[in-house]
């Protein structure tokens, strides 16, 4: 069954994590770019009407664009990720979408806490350890990734590859 997801793409992180994601994150092989998940799973792509897109834009319009960086490396048992900082604006994006679309909980309601992150490796504890060690080295050797969030992408995978379905522009900070 096809799925969709709201994400913040992070092209500025590709040079830091792209090769590791290609090795250790299966989603990279099906078109998912370096990103921070805002809401997954969302509705089936065939159910996303112009009304749903308008409602999502209205919900997202309450969170202004913002700058962020990655403050460290985190781990779940079979996952290595970069921790997004500040976390609050990402949590606000998720919260506003969940408020508007309450049937869709982050990660299907599996996790109580929202941890904004960019996945580097997932699925295997050994691979996650290898990726974490490599990320530690890269973090020490390179300047921090600093970028901004001005858009949220709605991705869908009905073709078997994840592709943009819609891009939502966030209001400029101070424009609310």
C-alpha positions in Angstrom: 0.0 0.0 0.0 1.3 3.5 -0.8 2.1 5.9 1.9 2.9 9.6 2.4 5.0 11.6 4.8 5.7 15.2 5.7 9.4 15.9 5.9 12.0 18.7 6.0 14.6 18.0 3.4 18.2 18.8 4.5 20.3 18.9 1.3 23.0 20.7 3.4 23.6 17.4 5.2 24.0 15.2 2.1 27.8 15.6 1.9 28.1 14.6 5.6 25.7 11.7 5.6 24.9 10.7 2.0 27.3 7.8 1.7 26.4 6.4 5.1 22.7 6.6 4.3 23.3 4.8 1.0 25.0 2.0 3.0 22.9 1.8 6.1 19.4 3.3 5.4 17.3 1.5 2.9 15.0 4.5 2.4 17.9 6.3 0.6 17.8 3.7 -2.1 14.1 4.5 -2.9 14.5 8.2 -3.2 14.2 9.5 0.3 16.7 12.4 0.7 18.5 13.4 3.9 15.5 14.7 6.0 13.8 15.2 9.3 10.5 13.5 9.5 7.6 15.7 10.6 4.7 13.3 10.3 4.8 9.7 9.1 2.7 7.8 8.2 0.2 10.1 6.7 -2.7 9.2 4.4 -2.6 7.2 1.2 -1.6 9.4 -1.7 -4.9 8.8 -3.5 -6.7 10.2 -0.5 -4.8 13.5 -0.6 -7.1 15.9 -2.3 -6.7 19.7 -2.9 -8.7 20.2 0.3 -6.3 18.2 2.3 -3.3 20.1 0.8 -5.1 23.4 1.7 -5.7 22.2 5.2 -2.1 21.1 5.6 -0.9 24.5 4.3 -3.1 26.3 6.8 -1.8 24.2 9.7 1.8 24.7 8.7 1.4 28.4 8.3 1.4 28.9 12.0 5.1 27.9 12.3 7.6 30.4 10.8 10.7 29.5 9.0 13.8 28.9 11.2 17.5 28.2 11.3 18.8 24.9 12.7 21.9 22.7 13.0 22.8 19.3 14.3 23.9 19.2 17.9 25.1 15.7 18.2 24.7 12.0 17.4 21.9 10.0 18.9 21.0 6.3 19.0 18.0 4.1 19.1 18.7 0.4 19.4 19.0 -0.2 15.6 19.3 3.5 14.5 21.9 6.2 14.4 20.8 9.7 13.8 21.8 13.4 14.0 20.0 15.4 16.6 18.3 18.6 15.2 18.7 21.7 17.3 16.6 23.6 18.2 14.0 20.8 18.4 11.0 23.0 19.3 10.1 24.2 15.8 10.2 20.7 14.4 7.9 19.5 17.3 5.6 22.5 16.5 5.4 21.4 12.9 4.4 17.9 13.9 2.0 19.1 16.6 0.2 21.4 14.3 -0.3 18.7 11.7 -1.5 16.2 14.2 -3.9 18.7 15.6 -5.3 19.2 12.1 -5.2 15.5 11.2 -5.7 13.7 14.5 -6.1 10.3 12.9 -2.4 10.4 11.9 0.0 10.0 14.9 3.8 10.4 14.5 5.2 6.9 13.7 1.7 5.5 14.0 1.7 6.3 17.8 4.7 4.0 18.5 6.7 6.6 20.4 5.5 9.0 23.1 8.2 11.6 22.6 8.9 13.5 19.4 12.7 13.5 18.7 13.5 15.6 15.6 16.4 13.8 13.9 18.0 12.9 10.6 18.4 9.2 10.3 21.9 8.0 9.2 21.5 4.3 9.7 18.6 2.1 10.6 17.5 -1.5 10.8 20.6 -3.3 12.2 22.3 -2.7 15.5 25.7 -3.5 14.2 25.4 -1.2 11.2 24.1 1.5 13.5 27.2 1.2 15.7 29.5 1.4 12.7 27.7 4.5 11.4 27.8 6.1 14.9 31.5 5.7 15.1 32.0 7.1 11.6 29.7 10.1 12.4 31.7 10.8 15.6 34.8 11.1 13.5 33.1 13.2 10.9 31.6 15.5 13.6 35.0 16.2 15.0 36.6 16.7 11.6 34.1 19.0 9.9 32.2 22.2 10.7 28.7 21.8 11.9 25.9 21.7 9.4 23.9 24.9 9.8 20.9 25.5 7.5 17.3 26.7 7.6 13.8 25.3 7.3 11.7 27.3 4.9 9.6 24.5 3.4 8.0 21.2 4.4 7.7 18.5 1.7 4.8 16.0 1.4 6.4 12.9 -0.1 4.6 9.8 -1.5 5.7 6.4 -2.7 3.0 5.2 -5.1 5.5 4.6 -7.8 7.8 2.5 -5.5 10.1 5.5 -5.1 9.5 8.5 -2.8 8.8 11.7 -4.7 7.5 15.2 -3.9 3.8 15.4 -3.9 3.6 19.0 -2.6 6.0 21.6 -1.1 4.6 23.8 1.6 6.4 27.2 2.2 6.6 28.3 5.8 6.0 32.0 6.5 9.1 34.2 7.1 10.0 34.6 10.7 8.3 37.8 11.9 5.7 37.7 9.2 3.0 36.1 11.3 
